[in-house]
Every structure is written in structure tokens, then in C-alpha cells.
């Protein structure tokens, strides 16, 4: 386990860093679909692990026992129709078994009907613009100031001093918990992509095209993501933050935004 | 075939290579051209590798330490273009040039002058591409995928990018035509198609893929060119065009392209594993059918690179199922390699070590490929470091290891001397350790939510990135051992014609080093010797 020992050696080097925050796996997320996506991911991961154990096991067995140094005399067989049929059919069966739940999740993922709330997100180089269609409110959302200061090449501020470095915005998207939120995505310039891992949706924002996707967050909290399609020099600097709040708090937020002057929305 | 060689010395038109630089500029000899391709490819490996070092230096820690984001994007774009078109593809063409005529008993490639031309286009293409680093606006920075509208924001480099891609395509197409014509017309008469060595077979299939898709890429970049300079709107929404159409066209080229880079690798390891297992290749014919199935499927899976682009549900379904199907023929190949080793009498010289590394690590890349095929999960994986881990596993310990394996395997045939086996083994083990240290943590980074193609990242990704950077530097330095092996390759003991322990194939019937001209007369198929 060279990797493990190296890992811990490097860990010592970085004793001050956020060692405990190490994530190894896809987040389970906070929507029904994100959980389903996570399950699919785990199923196919375990399928791969088991096939790996079987194939690599056979290979390692062979490497140990079928060596010339171990005095093994080479057999001269070069085909076996039975074996070849077996190892063609078994993978087909496994694939079919995986295709069914995958197709089911995909159908749900594409079902954007009957939303409770519709948000139009327009991508710009390099920020997002959000418009709540029925609430009549809109605003730009860009990288928060502390990250902006620390991201420069000659910056004296260390990224380690910034909370949620590169994953914080000035104005987050706020949505009510339990509501089906439909997201309409487009772009003003180049192709971008809207991605929040905990919500398990990623969709491209393409100029001239309106894409749809949806999520229903089931837990109150703050969820962070980033632009996921290369969009120019500041591609790494246009994060997405979604705050999922109780319906009352959401209504209060909408009211306060509408009361505060419109200039906030258009100041950018 | 000692007789063939003896005849060659007496033949009235026999002459050695020209003297000095003319030998290399004007050569029509498949061995010289093969050597030039291989040296060019190695040079590009180091150039593209140096760019990877810039990338990994910047990513070693959060925050920007060395380069601006603009330059970082230039590095990722150029690294990919150089490695794909400059390192991996020419390496396989080099191996094809050297080995296909020797393996099928042909005196040379069928179209030797075109062969010279298709090589010499490459330094021009890459000189042009490299020169963009010095131009106003810098080198292309929109990714090797060249998605519009972003790629149209490239500065003065843009037309040079397009023309260099045209040249690379031209070179590849001519190389592919040459391979097909050679294989179809110049096989020794006793070698039927199905009896051809697997390396020849995989290259034949690859050559058809190249001819089918390189013009598609050329068309796509030409449309970019006219969009930029001649007022067309193929991909511009404002003029009624569709940016997504470019992605479809690009990946219609791009997916077969990834098999162009892996099928010859399958061929190389399928030659090596039987030799060092002292057993015939298991399922020779099914290997051929599997390679052909993979090639066919490669044309109908392109949109799995685009699951987040906003496709109709039925489209996504089709591309998901078709992609999953690829696992079947690929699995057959892996099982066949394992079955070849099974009950063999294996020894572990450097070519075998690299081939075994290939089978293990390519399979890991295949597994992550299967995971990526599952469309809803791909929504999470897409454009993250998980994808970066996946394609580097199939390309580095996949294609590059196979190229290394082939280079070690045939090096004594090329130089006439055994290479330094100890150095070779050190090269293998350091490469293997560091390649895993580089790319394995990237799976975790991607799953934890790190997008690809970013110059800076949030602090929770710091540790794995630091590991990957250490690994990358180690891997880069390990390749210097290979240079050492090459520089000392003529110092070892004299190689016999067979080089290894009773390998099977026509290339082992000519002396080592292979004479400048071989197979003036068509040879008979050799008889397989029993161990």
C-alpha cells in the first residue's frame, strides 16, 4: 500500500491544512435525484470493483504461478469457444442490469413539468445572472470580494485565510426547501455550465439556446458549485451558491429584495 | 530469412542510405521515416510534458503562484494538442512504418515518397502551432476541443491553430492511406488477411478510422475559420447558427480519435504478451473482431461527451446504451490477454512489464469509462477531474505505456544491440508508481467536485492536488531514464535475429539490426516454434 503510506507522509507535510475535510466520493446530495445518482454511481463502482477483483485476481494468479522462473511449462492452447461465449454474454447481462436503473433516473432527470418556481440563469463571462420569473426579481451573482482579493497572482492574502475560497458569491440564489425549482439556462457569450454537486444537476448554458433542468432540495442549507465548462480566463472564478431556506424565509427574502431598490438588481 | 538479405546485397539497385542531412530530408525508406516519426514523437512528449509541468506547478497549491489564468489555459490547450497529435499519434505511425513492412514481409511502404511528405508536414504543423505562443493574444486557450464561441476569442493565433490542425490531418490521412495500401497490396502471398499479426490488424482498422474522421475535423475547423473571417454563422447563434452543432461534429471526429490512439496500443501488447508468455495469442480472430466492433461502435457514441449539453431524452438513451456496449468487445480483449498469460511460462523483461502495466491500468481507465457511460452519473462526472483521471489513465498508462513497451520490444531489432535492461526496469517501475500517484487522486478530486481546466481551486482540494503534482514531476523525470536507455542503446551486447525467446513473426527472421533493405523477395510465413 504505497499509495496509503505516501498519502499519510504527504498529510504530515500539510498538517495545517484541512485534512479532515478530504472527500473521496461523490456527495449523496440533498435531492431525491442526487441520491439516485449517487446510488447509480455506487452500483457501477462496485460492479467495476468486482470485475476488477476477478480479472486482476486471475492475472495476478497467473503472474505468480505461471512464471518461467517457477518452472512452469507453457501450455499451447490458443482458443476456447466456450470461454469466449461466456465472457461475451456475462458482460452483456451485467450491462443490461445497469442500463435499466440508469434509464429510469434519466427519465426523471428530464421531467421538468409542473415546477413551483422558475429561475432563468444567464451566463456571462464571468458571472451569473438570475431572474425569478414569477417573483419579478433579478440580480447578478459573482465571486465574493475576499476570494477576489486572494486569487490574484501577486496577492498577499492567502487562500487559506478565505472561508469558502472561490466558492462564495456576493448574492446567492435563494430557493425554498421542498419546492420543485425549474432552471432555464442560457448564455450571453460563450458556453458555460451550471453545476452544484449536492443538487446533482449540471447543464450547459449555451448562447442562443435555452436549456431546462430541475431540482427539489429536501434539506435547508447552503450548496456550492462552479461553472463546469471552460469559458475563458476566469472560468475558475464564477461560482454558484444556492441557499435552500424554509418557505417563510424565502418569502421574506423575496419581499425584502423587492422592497430594496431595483438598482441593486441592475447595478452590475 | 537469410536468403532475402543475401540477395539484397547482390541486387544491382541496392544502395545504402544517402550521406548527411539528405538521408533524412529525402529518405523514402520506411525504417528511416519510422525513426524520424519516433524521435519527433519523443520530442513532442517532452514539449507537451513541459507544459504539463507548468500546469501541475500552478495546481500544486491553491492560489496563483506562477502563471496568469490566460497562460494556464494556453498551457492546457497546447498540452492536449501536442500530446494527442504530436506525441501519441506520430509514435504509432512511427511503429507502423518500422514494423508493418517487416511484419508482412514487404520491402517498404507502398507509397514511399508520400511517406516522406506525411512525416515532414508534421514539424511544420507543430512549428506553426508552437509559434502561436509568441503571438499577440498568446496561444490558443479555448481547450483542444476548440468549442465556439470561446475559440473565436483566440487572438492572432486563431488562423494558425486552424491551419496547423489542417496540416496534422493531412499528414494523418496520408499516413493512413499508406498503411492501408501497404497492407492490402504488399503482404507476402502466404499471409492471408486473417493471418496477419494483430498489430497489423489494429493498424489497418485505425487507418480506416483516420480516413473517415480526419476530414470531419478539417471541415469543423474550416467552418470555424469562415465564421471568424468570412461572415458565416455555422456556429454563431446571433446569425442563426448553432454552437452545439460544432460539438456534435467535433466529437464525431473525437470519439473515433480516442480509438485511433488506443487500437494500435492493443496491437502492440497483443504482440508482446504472447512472446513473454511463450504461448500463442489467445483468440487471435476474436481479437480482430473485437477491434473491428470497437471501431464500428466508435462512430455511434460521440454524444456521450455531451450529456449535459441539452439533448432529447431519446438521444441520451441511445448514446448511453451504445457507449455501454463498447465494454463488451473491450472486455473480450482484456480477457484474451489474461487467457494468453494463463498457463504460460512468463518472464518479465521491460516490454512485458510495460504491457502488464498497460493491461492493469488501461483496465482501470476502462472501468471509469464504463462509469462515465451511465448518463445520469455522468451529469456529476462531466467536466470534472474524474474525466481528467479517466482519459489520462487510458492515454498515459494506456497508449504511452504500450508505445514504450513496443519501443523496448523492437529496439534491439532497430539498433542491433540489447538495451540496458536494468535501466528499462527502473524506468517501468518509477513510471508506474508516479503515474498512479499523479492520476489516481484525480478521481477523488473529480468526485469531490473539482471542475477541470481551472487554474486555481478551493482549499479542500489542496492535498490531492499536491500529491498529483509530486507524481507528475516524478513521472516527467522518469522519462529521462528512457532517454538514457536510448542514448546507450548501442552499447549493449549484440542482439540475435530473434532477440527474445522464440518470438513468432516475420520481423524476427531478419537480422538485428534490420538491414536498410529487407524482403526484396517475398518470404514464406515462418513456422511457430514450440517452447
Interface residues (C-beta under 8 A of the other chain):
Chain A: X2 X3 X6 X7 X10 X11 X13 X14 X17 X18 X19 X21 X22 X23 X24 X25 X26 X27 X33 X36 X37 X40 X41 X44 X45 X47 X48 X51 X52 X55 X56 X58 X59 X62 X63 X66 X67 X68 X69 X72 X73 X74 X75 X76 X77 X78 X79 X80 X83 X84 X87 X88 X91 X92 X95 X98 X99 X102 X103 X105 X106 X107 X109 X110 X150 X151 X152 X153 X155 X158 X159 X160 X164 X165 X166 X167 X189 X190 X191 X193 X195 X197 X200 X201 X202 X203 X204 X206 X207 X208 X209 X211 X212 X225 X226 X227 X228 X229 X230 X231 X232 X233 X234 X235 X236 X237
Chain B: X62 X63 X64 X65 X66 X67 X68 X69 X70 X73 X141 X142 X143 X147 X148 X149 X150 X153 X237 X238 X241 X242 X243 X244 X277 X278 X279 X280 X281 X282 X283 X284 X285 X286 X308 X309 X310 X313 X316 X317 X320 X321 X324 X325 X327 X328 X331 X332 X334 X335 X338 X339 X341 X342 X343 X344 X345 X346 X347 X348 X356 X359 X360 X363 X364 X367 X368 X370 X371 X374 X375 X376 X377 X379 X380 X382 X383 X384 X433 X436 X437 X440 X444 X447 X448 X449 X451 X453 X454 X455 X456 X457 X458 X459 X460 X462 X463 X464 X466 X467 X470 X530 X531
